[in-house]
Amino acid sequence: MIKRTSAQERRLSSDTVVESLSTLRQERDGSDVKQIPCVDASQLSYETWWKEYMFANKPVIISGITADWGSRGWVRPCETCNRIDCNMSRPDLELLEKMFGEDDVSVAYCAEKYFSDQRREDMKLKDFLKEWKEVASAQGCAASCSSEDQDSRGRSPADELGDLRQAHGQVCGGLQGLKLPYCKDWHMARLHPGSNAYQLPSYFSEDWLNDYWDGYPALGDDYRFCYLGPRGTWTPLHRDVLRSYSWSANIVGRKLWILYSPSQEEFLKNRRGDLVWDVLNDVDRNEFPQFDKAQAIYVVQRAGEAIFVPSGWLHQVVNLVDCLSINHNWINSCNIQEATRQMIIDHQLVKASISDCSHDVEFPSICERMLNAHAGMNFQQYHHFLSHTASNELASLQSGSSSSHEDDLALLLRLTRLKDAVDAIEEEEHVPLLAASGCLPRTRHDEDGGVCRSLEEAIGSLRTRLRLL
């Protein structure tokens, strides 16, 4: 079960919201970020988090996040020190098979490149765990108990990286024929809504994207995942879907994160616009002539820590030991502008890629299908997502739950951001978008003159109330 946080826990000061309203179109490319801080959750207020990291679009590691999560019970402690945050701790594969073995999961094979990703197969979790055990038997044990090797606890990312490169080369070379499976996109929270696996931290709880999927369970999707894999498994360099935010909390294990701010993206592409697949292996400088200009930030994430990956940040991740993590992608008022811009860019790229079919009567439908496959949403559904989110925000205005000057200002920020997004999407298509076509559930705005009109009226009402005319 995912515990919700109240609006009171997420209340912001007037100064913070007014500053945010005045910088709606601020570019946040991360060019000034040189290292990633680690902050204890007990010392991090919601307002500090919102202002210095989420709205500023800067990464951070937050410790002390998982202390009371039920998923800590899915860990087999180190046999030497009996700690679950030790290098020798690992996911309890037998328990996971007993609890979740029949779940359908997507498994990536890390040694096999498939376009910009890795080859994937869908299977039962129990079958993935069987493959993991075969890999573990062949790999042997490379870690030592943290209590016996104190130096390993304070090792820098550079030290970890130096040890990793040779082993990673073996992984990408096939690791002597092993497939090296990595379970990604396991929708554990959706499949087991009554689980006490974790409680959603307040920092990450303003989540329009997963609130949308929760509102329409028949659509059968969400952006909440468990990642589960043996030592050496990894994710290629990528940017998260729709420039969404992501957070990833390690239940057990250590991960090496290699991050690049949006300001570095141009150095990581070839002439076709493809990203480097693997920054740890030898990169072909003829194909990627500007690669050496890219400035990476390295950080090691340990058990009990959550990392925040901001909108548009590229990242590659390697499991240094056996790992289990819980991850969300999410969109809210702080990054809806970036997500909408990316949706429009993706839509334009899809149209350009099949422009020779533009006179076909089915061209708009073909573009929608291709966009959905590429971005996880198409224009119809993205507009429906915006309309659903607007309905929820407007309901809080109509119900009177916005009860203070600060609440009104924060609501004004959210509604203004939403209206900008809806305007941009409708301008791109030049038509009212398809929620009424029968493809998606209808929202209230299909009958009342449209989401833009409702948002405009609410923004005007709030500005009058706040004397911001």
Contacts in CASP RR format, 6 or more apart in sequence:
PFRMAT RR
TARGET T0000
AUTHOR 0000-0000-0000
METHOD contacts of the structure
MODEL  1
MIKRTSAQERRLSSDTVVESLSTLRQERDGSDVKQIPCVDASQLSYETWW
KEYMFANKPVIISGITADWGSRGWVRPCETCNRIDCNMSRPDLELLEKMF
GEDDVSVAYCAEKYFSDQRREDMKLKDFLKEWKEVASAQGCAASCSSEDQ
DSRGRSPADELGDLRQAHGQVCGGLQGLKLPYCKDWHMARLHPGSNAYQL
PSYFSEDWLNDYWDGYPALGDDYRFCYLGPRGTWTPLHRDVLRSYSWSAN
IVGRKLWILYSPSQEEFLKNRRGDLVWDVLNDVDRNEFPQFDKAQAIYVV
QRAGEAIFVPSGWLHQVVNLVDCLSINHNWINSCNIQEATRQMIIDHQLV
KASISDCSHDVEFPSICERMLNAHAGMNFQQYHHFLSHTASNELASLQSG
SSSSHEDDLALLLRLTRLKDAVDAIEEEEHVPLLAASGCLPRTRHDEDGG
VCRSLEEAIGSLRTRLRLL
1 193 0 8 1.000
1 194 0 8 1.000
1 195 0 8 1.000
1 196 0 8 1.000
2 189 0 8 1.000
2 198 0 8 1.000
2 199 0 8 1.000
2 200 0 8 1.000
2 224 0 8 1.000
3 199 0 8 1.000
3 200 0 8 1.000
4 200 0 8 1.000
4 205 0 8 1.000
5 200 0 8 1.000
5 202 0 8 1.000
5 205 0 8 1.000
7 401 0 8 1.000
7 407 0 8 1.000
9 46 0 8 1.000
9 202 0 8 1.000
9 205 0 8 1.000
10 46 0 8 1.000
10 50 0 8 1.000
10 202 0 8 1.000
10 205 0 8 1.000
10 206 0 8 1.000
11 46 0 8 1.000
11 404 0 8 1.000
11 406 0 8 1.000
11 407 0 8 1.000
11 410 0 8 1.000
12 46 0 8 1.000
12 47 0 8 1.000
12 50 0 8 1.000
12 406 0 8 1.000
12 409 0 8 1.000
12 410 0 8 1.000
13 47 0 8 1.000
13 406 0 8 1.000
14 405 0 8 1.000
14 406 0 8 1.000
14 409 0 8 1.000
16 47 0 8 1.000
16 50 0 8 1.000
16 51 0 8 1.000
17 406 0 8 1.000
17 409 0 8 1.000
17 410 0 8 1.000
17 412 0 8 1.000
17 413 0 8 1.000
18 409 0 8 1.000
20 55 0 8 1.000
20 413 0 8 1.000
21 409 0 8 1.000
21 412 0 8 1.000
21 413 0 8 1.000
21 416 0 8 1.000
24 337 0 8 1.000
24 416 0 8 1.000
24 417 0 8 1.000
24 420 0 8 1.000
25 337 0 8 1.000
28 56 0 8 1.000
28 57 0 8 1.000
28 58 0 8 1.000
28 262 0 8 1.000
28 310 0 8 1.000
28 311 0 8 1.000
29 261 0 8 1.000
29 262 0 8 1.000
29 263 0 8 1.000
30 57 0 8 1.000
30 58 0 8 1.000
30 261 0 8 1.000
30 262 0 8 1.000
30 263 0 8 1.000
30 310 0 8 1.000
30 313 0 8 1.000
31 261 0 8 1.000
31 263 0 8 1.000
33 58 0 8 1.000
33 59 0 8 1.000
33 261 0 8 1.000
33 297 0 8 1.000
34 297 0 8 1.000
35 297 0 8 1.000
35 299 0 8 1.000
36 59 0 8 1.000
36 60 0 8 1.000
36 61 0 8 1.000
36 257 0 8 1.000
36 259 0 8 1.000
36 297 0 8 1.000
36 299 0 8 1.000
36 307 0 8 1.000
37 60 0 8 1.000
37 61 0 8 1.000
38 60 0 8 1.000
38 61 0 8 1.000
38 62 0 8 1.000
38 63 0 8 1.000
38 305 0 8 1.000
39 60 0 8 1.000
39 61 0 8 1.000
39 62 0 8 1.000
39 63 0 8 1.000
40 62 0 8 1.000
40 63 0 8 1.000
40 64 0 8 1.000
41 62 0 8 1.000
41 63 0 8 1.000
41 64 0 8 1.000
41 65 0 8 1.000
41 201 0 8 1.000
42 64 0 8 1.000
44 62 0 8 1.000
44 203 0 8 1.000
46 202 0 8 1.000
46 203 0 8 1.000
49 60 0 8 1.000
49 203 0 8 1.000
50 334 0 8 1.000
52 58 0 8 1.000
52 60 0 8 1.000
53 59 0 8 1.000
53 60 0 8 1.000
53 308 0 8 1.000
53 310 0 8 1.000
54 203 0 8 1.000
54 245 0 8 1.000
54 308 0 8 1.000
54 310 0 8 1.000
54 334 0 8 1.000
55 334 0 8 1.000
57 310 0 8 1.000
57 311 0 8 1.000
57 334 0 8 1.000
57 335 0 8 1.000
58 310 0 8 1.000
59 259 0 8 1.000
59 297 0 8 1.000
59 307 0 8 1.000
59 308 0 8 1.000
59 309 0 8 1.000
59 310 0 8 1.000
59 313 0 8 1.000
60 307 0 8 1.000
60 308 0 8 1.000
61 299 0 8 1.000
61 301 0 8 1.000
61 305 0 8 1.000
61 306 0 8 1.000
61 307 0 8 1.000
61 308 0 8 1.000
62 201 0 8 1.000
62 203 0 8 1.000
62 305 0 8 1.000
62 306 0 8 1.000
62 307 0 8 1.000
62 308 0 8 1.000
63 304 0 8 1.000
63 305 0 8 1.000
64 304 0 8 1.000
64 305 0 8 1.000
65 201 0 8 1.000
65 249 0 8 1.000
65 304 0 8 1.000
65 305 0 8 1.000
65 306 0 8 1.000
66 72 0 8 1.000
66 198 0 8 1.000
66 249 0 8 1.000
66 250 0 8 1.000
66 251 0 8 1.000
66 303 0 8 1.000
66 304 0 8 1.000
66 306 0 8 1.000
67 304 0 8 1.000
68 199 0 8 1.000
69 196 0 8 1.000
69 197 0 8 1.000
69 198 0 8 1.000
69 199 0 8 1.000
69 251 0 8 1.000
70 196 0 8 1.000
70 197 0 8 1.000
70 198 0 8 1.000
71 197 0 8 1.000
71 198 0 8 1.000
71 251 0 8 1.000
71 324 0 8 1.000
71 326 0 8 1.000
72 84 0 8 1.000
72 251 0 8 1.000
73 84 0 8 1.000
73 92 0 8 1.000
73 95 0 8 1.000
74 91 0 8 1.000
74 92 0 8 1.000
74 95 0 8 1.000
74 96 0 8 1.000
74 99 0 8 1.000
74 197 0 8 1.000
74 251 0 8 1.000
74 252 0 8 1.000
74 324 0 8 1.000
75 84 0 8 1.000
75 89 0 8 1.000
75 90 0 8 1.000
75 91 0 8 1.000
75 92 0 8 1.000
75 251 0 8 1.000
75 252 0 8 1.000
75 324 0 8 1.000
76 89 0 8 1.000
76 90 0 8 1.000
76 91 0 8 1.000
76 92 0 8 1.000
76 95 0 8 1.000
77 83 0 8 1.000
77 84 0 8 1.000
77 86 0 8 1.000
77 89 0 8 1.000
78 84 0 8 1.000
78 86 0 8 1.000
78 87 0 8 1.000
78 88 0 8 1.000
78 89 0 8 1.000
78 145 0 8 1.000
78 146 0 8 1.000
78 147 0 8 1.000
79 88 0 8 1.000
80 86 0 8 1.000
80 88 0 8 1.000
80 145 0 8 1.000
80 147 0 8 1.000
80 148 0 8 1.000
81 88 0 8 1.000
81 145 0 8 1.000
81 146 0 8 1.000
81 147 0 8 1.000
81 148 0 8 1.000
83 89 0 8 1.000
83 146 0 8 1.000
83 147 0 8 1.000
84 252 0 8 1.000
84 303 0 8 1.000
85 146 0 8 1.000
85 252 0 8 1.000
85 302 0 8 1.000
85 303 0 8 1.000
85 304 0 8 1.000
86 145 0 8 1.000
86 146 0 8 1.000
86 147 0 8 1.000
87 143 0 8 1.000
87 144 0 8 1.000
87 145 0 8 1.000
87 146 0 8 1.000
87 149 0 8 1.000
87 152 0 8 1.000
87 253 0 8 1.000
87 254 0 8 1.000
87 321 0 8 1.000
88 141 0 8 1.000
88 143 0 8 1.000
88 144 0 8 1.000
88 145 0 8 1.000
88 146 0 8 1.000
89 252 0 8 1.000
89 253 0 8 1.000
89 303 0 8 1.000
90 252 0 8 1.000
90 253 0 8 1.000
90 321 0 8 1.000
90 322 0 8 1.000
91 228 0 8 1.000
91 229 0 8 1.000
91 251 0 8 1.000
91 252 0 8 1.000
91 322 0 8 1.000
91 323 0 8 1.000
91 324 0 8 1.000
93 129 0 8 1.000
93 132 0 8 1.000
93 133 0 8 1.000
96 125 0 8 1.000
96 129 0 8 1.000
96 228 0 8 1.000
97 125 0 8 1.000
97 126 0 8 1.000
97 129 0 8 1.000
100 125 0 8 1.000
100 188 0 8 1.000
100 191 0 8 1.000
100 192 0 8 1.000
101 124 0 8 1.000
101 125 0 8 1.000
101 126 0 8 1.000
101 129 0 8 1.000
102 124 0 8 1.000
102 125 0 8 1.000
102 126 0 8 1.000
103 124 0 8 1.000
103 125 0 8 1.000
103 186 0 8 1.000
103 188 0 8 1.000
103 191 0 8 1.000
104 122 0 8 1.000
104 123 0 8 1.000
104 124 0 8 1.000
104 125 0 8 1.000
105 122 0 8 1.000
105 123 0 8 1.000
105 124 0 8 1.000
105 125 0 8 1.000
105 128 0 8 1.000
105 183 0 8 1.000
105 184 0 8 1.000
105 185 0 8 1.000
105 186 0 8 1.000
106 120 0 8 1.000
106 121 0 8 1.000
106 122 0 8 1.000
106 183 0 8 1.000
106 184 0 8 1.000
106 185 0 8 1.000
106 186 0 8 1.000
107 120 0 8 1.000
107 121 0 8 1.000
107 122 0 8 1.000
107 123 0 8 1.000
107 128 0 8 1.000
107 131 0 8 1.000
107 181 0 8 1.000
107 182 0 8 1.000
107 183 0 8 1.000
107 184 0 8 1.000
108 117 0 8 1.000
108 118 0 8 1.000
108 119 0 8 1.000
108 120 0 8 1.000
108 181 0 8 1.000
108 182 0 8 1.000
108 184 0 8 1.000
108 233 0 8 1.000
108 235 0 8 1.000
109 118 0 8 1.000
109 119 0 8 1.000
109 120 0 8 1.000
109 121 0 8 1.000
109 179 0 8 1.000
109 180 0 8 1.000
109 181 0 8 1.000
109 182 0 8 1.000
110 118 0 8 1.000
110 171 0 8 1.000
110 172 0 8 1.000
110 180 0 8 1.000
110 181 0 8 1.000
110 182 0 8 1.000
110 232 0 8 1.000
110 233 0 8 1.000
110 234 0 8 1.000
111 171 0 8 1.000
111 172 0 8 1.000
111 173 0 8 1.000
111 174 0 8 1.000
111 175 0 8 1.000
111 177 0 8 1.000
111 178 0 8 1.000
111 179 0 8 1.000
111 180 0 8 1.000
112 118 0 8 1.000
112 119 0 8 1.000
112 179 0 8 1.000
113 119 0 8 1.000
113 236 0 8 1.000
113 277 0 8 1.000
114 120 0 8 1.000
116 236 0 8 1.000
116 238 0 8 1.000
116 274 0 8 1.000
116 275 0 8 1.000
116 277 0 8 1.000
117 236 0 8 1.000
117 238 0 8 1.000
118 182 0 8 1.000
118 236 0 8 1.000
120 184 0 8 1.000
125 183 0 8 1.000
125 186 0 8 1.000
128 181 0 8 1.000
128 183 0 8 1.000
128 228 0 8 1.000
131 179 0 8 1.000
131 181 0 8 1.000
132 181 0 8 1.000
132 229 0 8 1.000
132 230 0 8 1.000
134 178 0 8 1.000
135 175 0 8 1.000
135 178 0 8 1.000
135 179 0 8 1.000
135 180 0 8 1.000
135 181 0 8 1.000
135 230 0 8 1.000
136 230 0 8 1.000
136 322 0 8 1.000
138 175 0 8 1.000
138 176 0 8 1.000
138 178 0 8 1.000
139 175 0 8 1.000
139 178 0 8 1.000
139 230 0 8 1.000
139 231 0 8 1.000
142 231 0 8 1.000
142 321 0 8 1.000
143 231 0 8 1.000
143 321 0 8 1.000
144 152 0 8 1.000
146 152 0 8 1.000
146 153 0 8 1.000
155 300 0 8 1.000
156 300 0 8 1.000
157 256 0 8 1.000
157 298 0 8 1.000
157 299 0 8 1.000
157 300 0 8 1.000
158 298 0 8 1.000
160 254 0 8 1.000
160 256 0 8 1.000
160 298 0 8 1.000
160 300 0 8 1.000
160 320 0 8 1.000
161 256 0 8 1.000
161 280 0 8 1.000
161 298 0 8 1.000
164 256 0 8 1.000
164 280 0 8 1.000
164 318 0 8 1.000
164 320 0 8 1.000
165 280 0 8 1.000
167 232 0 8 1.000
168 232 0 8 1.000
168 234 0 8 1.000
168 280 0 8 1.000
168 281 0 8 1.000
168 318 0 8 1.000
169 280 0 8 1.000
169 281 0 8 1.000
170 176 0 8 1.000
171 180 0 8 1.000
171 232 0 8 1.000
171 233 0 8 1.000
171 234 0 8 1.000
172 278 0 8 1.000
172 281 0 8 1.000
174 180 0 8 1.000
180 230 0 8 1.000
180 232 0 8 1.000
180 233 0 8 1.000
181 229 0 8 1.000
181 230 0 8 1.000
181 233 0 8 1.000
182 227 0 8 1.000
182 228 0 8 1.000
182 229 0 8 1.000
182 230 0 8 1.000
182 233 0 8 1.000
182 234 0 8 1.000
182 235 0 8 1.000
182 319 0 8 1.000
183 226 0 8 1.000
183 227 0 8 1.000
183 228 0 8 1.000
183 229 0 8 1.000
184 225 0 8 1.000
184 227 0 8 1.000
184 235 0 8 1.000
185 225 0 8 1.000
186 225 0 8 1.000
186 226 0 8 1.000
186 227 0 8 1.000
186 228 0 8 1.000
187 222 0 8 1.000
187 224 0 8 1.000
187 225 0 8 1.000
188 195 0 8 1.000
188 197 0 8 1.000
188 224 0 8 1.000
188 225 0 8 1.000
188 226 0 8 1.000
188 326 0 8 1.000
189 195 0 8 1.000
189 197 0 8 1.000
189 222 0 8 1.000
189 224 0 8 1.000
190 220 0 8 1.000
190 222 0 8 1.000
190 224 0 8 1.000
197 326 0 8 1.000
198 249 0 8 1.000
198 326 0 8 1.000
200 207 0 8 1.000
200 328 0 8 1.000
201 247 0 8 1.000
201 306 0 8 1.000
203 247 0 8 1.000
203 308 0 8 1.000
204 245 0 8 1.000
204 247 0 8 1.000
204 308 0 8 1.000
204 328 0 8 1.000
204 330 0 8 1.000
206 330 0 8 1.000
206 332 0 8 1.000
206 333 0 8 1.000
207 328 0 8 1.000
207 330 0 8 1.000
207 331 0 8 1.000
207 332 0 8 1.000
208 330 0 8 1.000
208 331 0 8 1.000
208 332 0 8 1.000
208 333 0 8 1.000
208 336 0 8 1.000
208 385 0 8 1.000
208 389 0 8 1.000
209 223 0 8 1.000
209 244 0 8 1.000
209 329 0 8 1.000
209 330 0 8 1.000
209 331 0 8 1.000
209 385 0 8 1.000
210 222 0 8 1.000
210 223 0 8 1.000
210 224 0 8 1.000
210 328 0 8 1.000
210 330 0 8 1.000
211 389 0 8 1.000
211 392 0 8 1.000
212 385 0 8 1.000
212 388 0 8 1.000
212 389 0 8 1.000
213 219 0 8 1.000
213 220 0 8 1.000
213 221 0 8 1.000
213 222 0 8 1.000
213 223 0 8 1.000
214 222 0 8 1.000
215 388 0 8 1.000
216 388 0 8 1.000
216 440 0 8 1.000
216 441 0 8 1.000
218 441 0 8 1.000
223 241 0 8 1.000
223 244 0 8 1.000
223 328 0 8 1.000
223 329 0 8 1.000
223 330 0 8 1.000
224 326 0 8 1.000
224 327 0 8 1.000
224 328 0 8 1.000
225 326 0 8 1.000
225 327 0 8 1.000
225 328 0 8 1.000
226 324 0 8 1.000
226 325 0 8 1.000
226 326 0 8 1.000
226 327 0 8 1.000
227 248 0 8 1.000
227 323 0 8 1.000
227 324 0 8 1.000
227 325 0 8 1.000
227 326 0 8 1.000
227 327 0 8 1.000
228 323 0 8 1.000
228 324 0 8 1.000
228 325 0 8 1.000
229 319 0 8 1.000
229 322 0 8 1.000
229 323 0 8 1.000
229 324 0 8 1.000
230 319 0 8 1.000
230 322 0 8 1.000
231 319 0 8 1.000
231 320 0 8 1.000
231 321 0 8 1.000
231 322 0 8 1.000
232 318 0 8 1.000
232 319 0 8 1.000
232 320 0 8 1.000
233 318 0 8 1.000
233 319 0 8 1.000
233 323 0 8 1.000
234 316 0 8 1.000
234 317 0 8 1.000
234 318 0 8 1.000
234 319 0 8 1.000
235 315 0 8 1.000
235 316 0 8 1.000
235 317 0 8 1.000
236 277 0 8 1.000
236 278 0 8 1.000
236 316 0 8 1.000
237 258 0 8 1.000
237 260 0 8 1.000
237 268 0 8 1.000
237 275 0 8 1.000
237 276 0 8 1.000
237 277 0 8 1.000
237 278 0 8 1.000
237 279 0 8 1.000
237 314 0 8 1.000
237 315 0 8 1.000
237 316 0 8 1.000
238 275 0 8 1.000
238 314 0 8 1.000
238 315 0 8 1.000
238 316 0 8 1.000
239 265 0 8 1.000
239 275 0 8 1.000
239 312 0 8 1.000
239 313 0 8 1.000
239 314 0 8 1.000
239 315 0 8 1.000
240 246 0 8 1.000
240 309 0 8 1.000
240 312 0 8 1.000
240 329 0 8 1.000
241 329 0 8 1.000
241 375 0 8 1.000
241 376 0 8 1.000
242 331 0 8 1.000
242 339 0 8 1.000
242 342 0 8 1.000
242 343 0 8 1.000
242 375 0 8 1.000
242 376 0 8 1.000
242 377 0 8 1.000
243 311 0 8 1.000
243 312 0 8 1.000
243 335 0 8 1.000
243 338 0 8 1.000
243 339 0 8 1.000
243 341 0 8 1.000
243 342 0 8 1.000
244 311 0 8 1.000
244 329 0 8 1.000
244 330 0 8 1.000
244 331 0 8 1.000
244 335 0 8 1.000
244 339 0 8 1.000
245 308 0 8 1.000
245 309 0 8 1.000
245 310 0 8 1.000
245 311 0 8 1.000
245 329 0 8 1.000
245 330 0 8 1.000
245 331 0 8 1.000
245 332 0 8 1.000
245 334 0 8 1.000
245 335 0 8 1.000
246 308 0 8 1.000
246 309 0 8 1.000
246 327 0 8 1.000
246 328 0 8 1.000
246 329 0 8 1.000
246 330 0 8 1.000
247 306 0 8 1.000
247 307 0 8 1.000
247 308 0 8 1.000
247 309 0 8 1.000
247 327 0 8 1.000
247 328 0 8 1.000
247 330 0 8 1.000
248 255 0 8 1.000
248 301 0 8 1.000
248 306 0 8 1.000
248 307 0 8 1.000
248 309 0 8 1.000
248 325 0 8 1.000
248 326 0 8 1.000
248 327 0 8 1.000
249 304 0 8 1.000
249 305 0 8 1.000
249 306 0 8 1.000
249 325 0 8 1.000
249 326 0 8 1.000
249 327 0 8 1.000
250 301 0 8 1.000
250 302 0 8 1.000
250 303 0 8 1.000
250 304 0 8 1.000
250 305 0 8 1.000
250 306 0 8 1.000
250 323 0 8 1.000
250 324 0 8 1.000
250 325 0 8 1.000
251 303 0 8 1.000
251 304 0 8 1.000
251 324 0 8 1.000
251 325 0 8 1.000
251 326 0 8 1.000
252 303 0 8 1.000
252 322 0 8 1.000
252 323 0 8 1.000
252 324 0 8 1.000
253 302 0 8 1.000
253 303 0 8 1.000
253 319 0 8 1.000
253 320 0 8 1.000
253 321 0 8 1.000
253 322 0 8 1.000
253 323 0 8 1.000
253 324 0 8 1.000
254 300 0 8 1.000
254 301 0 8 1.000
254 302 0 8 1.000
254 303 0 8 1.000
254 319 0 8 1.000
254 320 0 8 1.000
254 321 0 8 1.000
254 323 0 8 1.000
255 300 0 8 1.000
255 301 0 8 1.000
255 317 0 8 1.000
255 318 0 8 1.000
255 319 0 8 1.000
255 320 0 8 1.000
255 323 0 8 1.000
255 325 0 8 1.000
256 298 0 8 1.000
256 299 0 8 1.000
256 300 0 8 1.000
256 301 0 8 1.000
256 317 0 8 1.000
256 318 0 8 1.000
256 320 0 8 1.000
257 298 0 8 1.000
257 299 0 8 1.000
257 300 0 8 1.000
257 301 0 8 1.000
257 307 0 8 1.000
257 315 0 8 1.000
257 316 0 8 1.000
257 317 0 8 1.000
258 279 0 8 1.000
258 280 0 8 1.000
258 296 0 8 1.000
258 297 0 8 1.000
258 298 0 8 1.000
258 315 0 8 1.000
258 316 0 8 1.000
258 317 0 8 1.000
258 318 0 8 1.000
259 296 0 8 1.000
259 297 0 8 1.000
259 298 0 8 1.000
259 299 0 8 1.000
259 309 0 8 1.000
259 313 0 8 1.000
259 314 0 8 1.000
259 315 0 8 1.000
260 268 0 8 1.000
260 294 0 8 1.000
260 295 0 8 1.000
260 296 0 8 1.000
260 297 0 8 1.000
260 313 0 8 1.000
260 314 0 8 1.000
260 315 0 8 1.000
261 295 0 8 1.000
261 297 0 8 1.000
261 313 0 8 1.000
262 312 0 8 1.000
262 313 0 8 1.000
262 314 0 8 1.000
264 294 0 8 1.000
264 295 0 8 1.000
264 296 0 8 1.000
264 314 0 8 1.000
265 314 0 8 1.000
266 290 0 8 1.000
267 290 0 8 1.000
267 291 0 8 1.000
267 293 0 8 1.000
267 294 0 8 1.000
268 275 0 8 1.000
268 276 0 8 1.000
268 279 0 8 1.000
268 288 0 8 1.000
268 290 0 8 1.000
268 291 0 8 1.000
268 294 0 8 1.000
268 314 0 8 1.000
269 275 0 8 1.000
269 276 0 8 1.000
269 288 0 8 1.000
270 287 0 8 1.000
270 288 0 8 1.000
275 314 0 8 1.000
276 283 0 8 1.000
276 288 0 8 1.000
276 291 0 8 1.000
278 316 0 8 1.000
279 296 0 8 1.000
279 316 0 8 1.000
280 316 0 8 1.000
280 318 0 8 1.000
283 291 0 8 1.000
285 291 0 8 1.000
285 292 0 8 1.000
299 307 0 8 1.000
300 320 0 8 1.000
301 307 0 8 1.000
309 315 0 8 1.000
310 335 0 8 1.000
311 335 0 8 1.000
311 338 0 8 1.000
311 339 0 8 1.000
312 338 0 8 1.000
331 339 0 8 1.000
332 414 0 8 1.000
333 413 0 8 1.000
333 414 0 8 1.000
333 417 0 8 1.000
333 418 0 8 1.000
336 417 0 8 1.000
336 418 0 8 1.000
336 420 0 8 1.000
336 421 0 8 1.000
337 417 0 8 1.000
337 420 0 8 1.000
337 421 0 8 1.000
339 421 0 8 1.000
340 382 0 8 1.000
340 420 0 8 1.000
340 421 0 8 1.000
340 424 0 8 1.000
340 425 0 8 1.000
341 424 0 8 1.000
342 375 0 8 1.000
343 375 0 8 1.000
343 377 0 8 1.000
343 379 0 8 1.000
343 382 0 8 1.000
343 425 0 8 1.000
344 424 0 8 1.000
344 425 0 8 1.000
344 428 0 8 1.000
346 371 0 8 1.000
346 374 0 8 1.000
346 375 0 8 1.000
347 367 0 8 1.000
347 371 0 8 1.000
347 379 0 8 1.000
347 428 0 8 1.000
350 367 0 8 1.000
350 370 0 8 1.000
350 371 0 8 1.000
350 374 0 8 1.000
351 358 0 8 1.000
351 367 0 8 1.000
353 370 0 8 1.000
354 363 0 8 1.000
354 366 0 8 1.000
354 367 0 8 1.000
354 370 0 8 1.000
357 363 0 8 1.000
357 366 0 8 1.000
360 366 0 8 1.000
367 378 0 8 1.000
368 378 0 8 1.000
368 379 0 8 1.000
368 380 0 8 1.000
369 378 0 8 1.000
371 377 0 8 1.000
371 378 0 8 1.000
371 379 0 8 1.000
372 378 0 8 1.000
372 381 0 8 1.000
377 385 0 8 1.000
379 425 0 8 1.000
379 428 0 8 1.000
379 429 0 8 1.000
379 433 0 8 1.000
379 434 0 8 1.000
380 433 0 8 1.000
380 434 0 8 1.000
380 435 0 8 1.000
380 437 0 8 1.000
380 439 0 8 1.000
380 440 0 8 1.000
381 440 0 8 1.000
382 425 0 8 1.000
383 422 0 8 1.000
383 425 0 8 1.000
383 426 0 8 1.000
383 433 0 8 1.000
383 434 0 8 1.000
383 435 0 8 1.000
384 433 0 8 1.000
384 434 0 8 1.000
384 435 0 8 1.000
384 440 0 8 1.000
384 441 0 8 1.000
384 443 0 8 1.000
386 418 0 8 1.000
386 421 0 8 1.000
386 422 0 8 1.000
386 425 0 8 1.000
386 451 0 8 1.000
387 422 0 8 1.000
387 435 0 8 1.000
387 443 0 8 1.000
387 445 0 8 1.000
387 446 0 8 1.000
387 450 0 8 1.000
387 451 0 8 1.000
388 443 0 8 1.000
389 418 0 8 1.000
390 415 0 8 1.000
390 418 0 8 1.000
390 422 0 8 1.000
390 445 0 8 1.000
390 451 0 8 1.000
390 454 0 8 1.000
390 455 0 8 1.000
391 443 0 8 1.000
391 444 0 8 1.000
391 445 0 8 1.000
393 411 0 8 1.000
393 414 0 8 1.000
393 415 0 8 1.000
393 418 0 8 1.000
394 415 0 8 1.000
394 454 0 8 1.000
394 455 0 8 1.000
394 458 0 8 1.000
396 402 0 8 1.000
396 411 0 8 1.000
397 411 0 8 1.000
397 415 0 8 1.000
397 458 0 8 1.000
397 461 0 8 1.000
397 462 0 8 1.000
401 407 0 8 1.000
402 408 0 8 1.000
402 411 0 8 1.000
405 466 0 8 1.000
408 462 0 8 1.000
408 465 0 8 1.000
408 466 0 8 1.000
409 466 0 8 1.000
411 462 0 8 1.000
412 459 0 8 1.000
412 462 0 8 1.000
412 463 0 8 1.000
412 466 0 8 1.000
412 468 0 8 1.000
415 455 0 8 1.000
415 458 0 8 1.000
415 459 0 8 1.000
415 462 0 8 1.000
416 459 0 8 1.000
418 455 0 8 1.000
419 452 0 8 1.000
419 455 0 8 1.000
419 456 0 8 1.000
419 459 0 8 1.000
422 451 0 8 1.000
422 452 0 8 1.000
422 455 0 8 1.000
423 452 0 8 1.000
425 433 0 8 1.000
426 432 0 8 1.000
426 433 0 8 1.000
426 452 0 8 1.000
432 450 0 8 1.000
434 440 0 8 1.000
435 441 0 8 1.000
435 442 0 8 1.000
435 443 0 8 1.000
435 445 0 8 1.000
435 446 0 8 1.000
436 442 0 8 1.000
436 446 0 8 1.000
443 451 0 8 1.000
445 451 0 8 1.000
445 454 0 8 1.000
448 454 0 8 1.000
463 469 0 8 1.000
END
